[in-house]
């Protein structure tokens, strides 16, 4: 039984190790990974760039004003592997988007998940990342 | 217990038993390779011994004898520079490196991290190159092999045409060092020197210009390339350290995935700076108004 426990522990350690490999070009300490925000809005621009991409979303506030939020993801090659292409988020696309907000209160977040108006779901950091939140 | 339950339990036992057996084998192999490093005083000595074992190895072998490392690859794990190896053996660090590791872990725990090399798209350098993420391409030719990585557009050139390193009096520090090698069948054996003094990673110790490495690269199955790596650097390790790194081929059936050029100024929203505390923070965003900056 100890061998079984050790085997299970080993797989857990390996999975964590693989997750830790995914470090970006800079640290992500500016985002609060313990919190999530979910906002509804329309796509203003999809900056599909290296080393990081940004999905800019216009969100209408309660007072009627509009704030542009930026949701950060990895660069094009990672997004391509997650089946997210530039054409997936054209200007004006309705989206419900979830992310880890910036600690300093600016309207930015690490992009975790997006549900497009037609119901299609996107996970720029992989589905496992969303499930571990 | 239902039949399904018994089947699941049996499957779990078989899976974990084979995993443990494989792990035992991995530990034994790791230990052998680690001890091989200890037998040789310098990386150059180890490289010479491996070359002798390979009866001189092959320089500029015909294309037909070279392995197929085509496709796109991602780092998929392995052991690390400062953590225990699979056999439970820890690297013997110099006092300065041990202090740096301890301090680095404290900073990480406090959320204070800045990447001195990558945040401004500077080169990760070698041996950090072994562990960085994102796409890689390996271009194998008889006279040289290019080990390239998307992260900040780098290429390691491994000369296999029989040339030697520059003479000691003409050596100068390089981000990726000077690498030459030979082929031992389907294995590429590499010796690297002329490395630069710089950080080995975020909140990690500095390597010195004395660092030299030996690597053995081999495709171990259809989708996996493994690198066995010995690191010699008296400023960091009191005895040579050994680690393995693996690279997994990426699915790309429609060939739409490609490696592209990186530049941190491509999108101003990616520009970061080092805070007075030593952390990382974004500069002003283009998408926010003055009140939100």
Interface residues (C-beta under 8 A of the other chain):
Chain A: X3 X4 X6 X7 X8 X10 X11 X14 X17 X18 X21 X22 X23 X24 X25 X26 X27 X29 X30 X44 X45 X47 X49 X50 X51 X52 X54 X56 X67 X68 X69 X70 X72 X74 X75 X76 X77 X78 X80 X81 X102 X104 X106 X107 X108
Chain B: X12 X13 X15 X16 X17 X19 X20 X23 X75 X76 X77 X111 X112 X113 X114 X115 X118 X119 X121 X131 X132 X133 X134 X135 X150 X151 X152 X202 X250 X256 X257 X258 X259 X260 X261 X262 X263 X264 X266 X267 X269 X270 X272 X279 X280 X281 X282 X285 X287 X288 X292 X293
